[in-house]
Amino acid sequence: MANGNPAGALAVIDFEASCLPEHGQSYPIEVAVARIDGENRAWLIRPLRAWEHWDWSQEAEALHGISRAMLDCDGLPASQVLAEIIEFVGDCAVYSDAELDEYWLEVLCQGLAVALPFPIRYLGEWMVEHGFTRPQVVAALEEAKARLPKEHLAREDAKRLAMVVRLLMESETA
């Protein structure tokens, strides 16, 4: 057990970015991690100097509601964010619902010239490994979305996916 996380625990990570992938070269601006024990954290990331000329889209800003001014005012240094993510994750296996989340972790690490601290696995693979059926997954997704309907906010998205995992695990023991 590290940092209070039981071995074998699971966490979900979600990033928001400066623009949608189809609109250019994006960088991470917000990240959240939600553990299945219910604990969660979110961080705004102050852009690294290396990202100054990367793309920003109004479409992405309209989705997540984060402006450049917010990042300048409330964003934390990228090195601090990464250190706190690593501490919060502890021994948890980390999952996401999209490959882009691992890409944005890579962008963050490359910008800091550090190695990836942990792999991000695809949540769908966890579901298959545990034998959950499509109807079970759909029901858990619908229940989690009903309880946490806000989307495109890293904390809410990560919390919702962690809730899906908890609901599926509860259905295993029921």
C-alpha positions as CSV (number, residue, x, y, z in Angstrom):
1,M,0.0,0.0,0.0
2,A,1.4,3.4,-1.0
3,N,-0.2,6.8,-0.2
4,G,-3.2,5.0,1.4
5,N,-4.2,3.2,-1.9
6,P,-4.7,-0.5,-1.6
7,A,-2.7,-2.6,-4.0
8,G,-4.8,-3.4,-7.1
9,A,-6.8,-0.2,-6.8
10,L,-7.9,1.6,-9.9
11,A,-7.9,5.3,-10.9
12,V,-9.3,7.1,-13.9
13,I,-7.6,10.0,-15.5
14,D,-9.0,12.6,-17.9
15,F,-7.5,15.6,-19.6
16,E,-8.9,18.7,-21.2
17,A,-6.8,20.4,-23.9
18,S,-6.2,23.7,-25.6
19,C,-8.0,22.6,-28.8
20,L,-9.9,19.7,-30.3
21,P,-7.6,17.3,-32.1
22,E,-9.0,18.2,-35.5
23,H,-8.1,21.9,-34.9
24,G,-4.4,21.6,-34.4
25,Q,-1.5,20.9,-32.0
26,S,-3.0,20.9,-28.6
27,Y,-1.5,20.8,-25.1
28,P,-3.0,19.7,-21.8
29,I,-4.7,22.5,-19.8
30,E,-6.6,20.5,-17.1
31,V,-6.3,17.0,-15.7
32,A,-8.2,15.1,-13.1
33,V,-7.8,11.8,-11.5
34,A,-10.6,9.9,-9.7
35,R,-9.9,6.8,-7.7
36,I,-12.6,4.2,-7.3
37,D,-12.5,4.8,-3.5
38,G,-14.3,8.1,-4.3
39,E,-11.3,10.4,-3.8
40,N,-10.6,12.8,-6.7
41,R,-8.3,15.7,-7.6
42,A,-8.2,18.2,-10.5
43,W,-5.5,20.6,-11.6
44,L,-5.3,23.5,-14.1
45,I,-2.0,23.4,-15.9
46,R,-0.2,26.7,-16.5
47,P,1.1,26.3,-20.1
48,L,4.8,25.6,-20.5
49,R,6.9,28.0,-22.5
50,A,7.4,25.3,-25.2
51,W,3.6,25.4,-25.8
52,E,3.3,29.2,-26.3
53,H,2.8,28.9,-30.1
54,W,0.6,25.8,-30.0
55,D,-3.0,26.0,-31.0
56,W,-6.0,27.2,-29.0
57,S,-9.5,26.8,-30.2
58,Q,-12.7,28.7,-29.2
59,E,-14.6,25.4,-29.8
60,A,-12.6,23.6,-27.1
61,E,-12.9,26.6,-24.7
62,A,-16.7,26.6,-25.2
63,L,-16.8,22.9,-24.2
64,H,-14.6,23.0,-21.1
65,G,-15.1,26.6,-20.1
66,I,-11.4,27.2,-19.4
67,S,-9.8,30.3,-20.8
68,R,-6.1,31.2,-21.3
69,A,-6.6,33.9,-18.7
70,M,-7.8,31.3,-16.2
71,L,-4.7,29.2,-16.9
72,D,-2.4,32.2,-16.4
73,C,-4.2,33.2,-13.1
74,D,-5.1,29.8,-11.6
75,G,-2.9,27.3,-13.4
76,L,-0.2,25.5,-11.5
77,P,3.3,24.9,-12.8
78,A,3.3,21.7,-14.9
79,S,6.1,20.1,-12.7
80,Q,3.9,20.6,-9.6
81,V,0.9,19.1,-11.4
82,L,2.8,16.1,-12.5
83,A,4.3,15.5,-9.0
84,E,0.9,15.8,-7.4
85,I,-0.7,13.4,-9.9
86,I,2.0,10.8,-9.2
87,E,1.5,11.2,-5.5
88,F,-2.3,11.0,-5.8
89,V,-2.2,7.9,-8.1
90,G,0.1,6.0,-5.8
91,D,-0.1,2.3,-6.6
92,C,-3.3,2.5,-8.6
93,A,-3.6,1.2,-12.1
94,V,-4.6,4.2,-14.2
95,Y,-7.2,3.9,-17.0
96,S,-9.0,6.3,-19.3
97,D,-11.7,6.1,-22.0
98,A,-9.5,7.6,-24.8
99,E,-6.0,7.3,-26.2
100,L,-5.7,11.0,-26.2
101,D,-5.4,11.0,-22.4
102,E,-2.1,9.1,-22.6
103,Y,-1.0,11.4,-25.5
104,W,-1.6,14.5,-23.2
105,L,0.3,12.9,-20.4
106,E,3.2,12.2,-22.8
107,V,3.0,15.9,-24.0
108,L,3.2,17.0,-20.3
109,C,6.1,14.7,-19.6
110,Q,8.0,15.6,-22.8
111,G,7.6,19.3,-22.0
112,L,9.2,18.6,-18.6
113,A,11.8,16.3,-20.1
114,V,10.8,13.4,-17.8
115,A,9.7,9.8,-18.5
116,L,6.1,8.7,-18.3
117,P,5.4,8.0,-14.6
118,F,2.8,5.2,-15.3
119,P,1.0,3.7,-18.3
120,I,-2.6,4.6,-19.0
121,R,-4.6,1.6,-19.9
122,Y,-7.9,1.7,-21.9
123,L,-10.9,1.3,-19.6
124,G,-12.7,-0.9,-22.2
125,E,-9.9,-3.5,-21.8
126,W,-10.5,-3.6,-18.1
127,M,-14.2,-4.2,-18.7
128,V,-13.5,-7.0,-21.2
129,E,-11.0,-8.6,-18.8
130,H,-13.6,-8.7,-16.1
131,G,-16.3,-10.2,-18.4
132,F,-18.8,-7.3,-18.3
133,T,-21.4,-7.5,-21.0
134,R,-22.4,-4.6,-23.2
135,P,-25.8,-4.2,-21.4
136,Q,-24.0,-4.1,-18.0
137,V,-21.6,-1.4,-19.3
138,V,-24.4,0.6,-20.9
139,A,-26.5,0.4,-17.7
140,A,-23.5,1.6,-15.6
141,L,-22.7,4.4,-18.0
142,E,-26.4,5.6,-18.0
143,E,-26.6,5.5,-14.2
144,A,-23.3,7.4,-13.8
145,K,-24.3,10.0,-16.4
146,A,-27.7,10.5,-14.6
147,R,-25.8,11.1,-11.3
148,L,-23.0,13.2,-12.8
149,P,-24.3,14.8,-16.0
150,K,-21.7,17.6,-16.5
151,E,-19.4,16.7,-19.4
152,H,-16.1,18.1,-20.8
153,L,-14.8,19.0,-17.3
154,A,-11.9,16.8,-16.4
155,R,-13.0,16.2,-12.8
156,E,-16.6,15.4,-13.7
157,D,-15.5,13.1,-16.5
158,A,-13.0,11.2,-14.3
159,K,-15.5,11.0,-11.5
160,R,-18.2,9.6,-13.8
161,L,-15.9,6.9,-15.2
162,A,-14.7,5.9,-11.7
163,M,-18.4,5.6,-10.8
164,V,-19.0,3.3,-13.8
165,V,-16.2,1.1,-12.5
166,R,-17.7,1.1,-9.0
167,L,-21.1,0.3,-10.3
168,L,-19.8,-2.6,-12.4
169,M,-17.8,-3.9,-9.5
170,E,-20.9,-3.7,-7.2
171,S,-22.9,-5.7,-9.9
172,E,-20.2,-8.4,-9.7
173,T,-20.8,-8.9,-6.0
174,A,-24.6,-8.5,-6.1
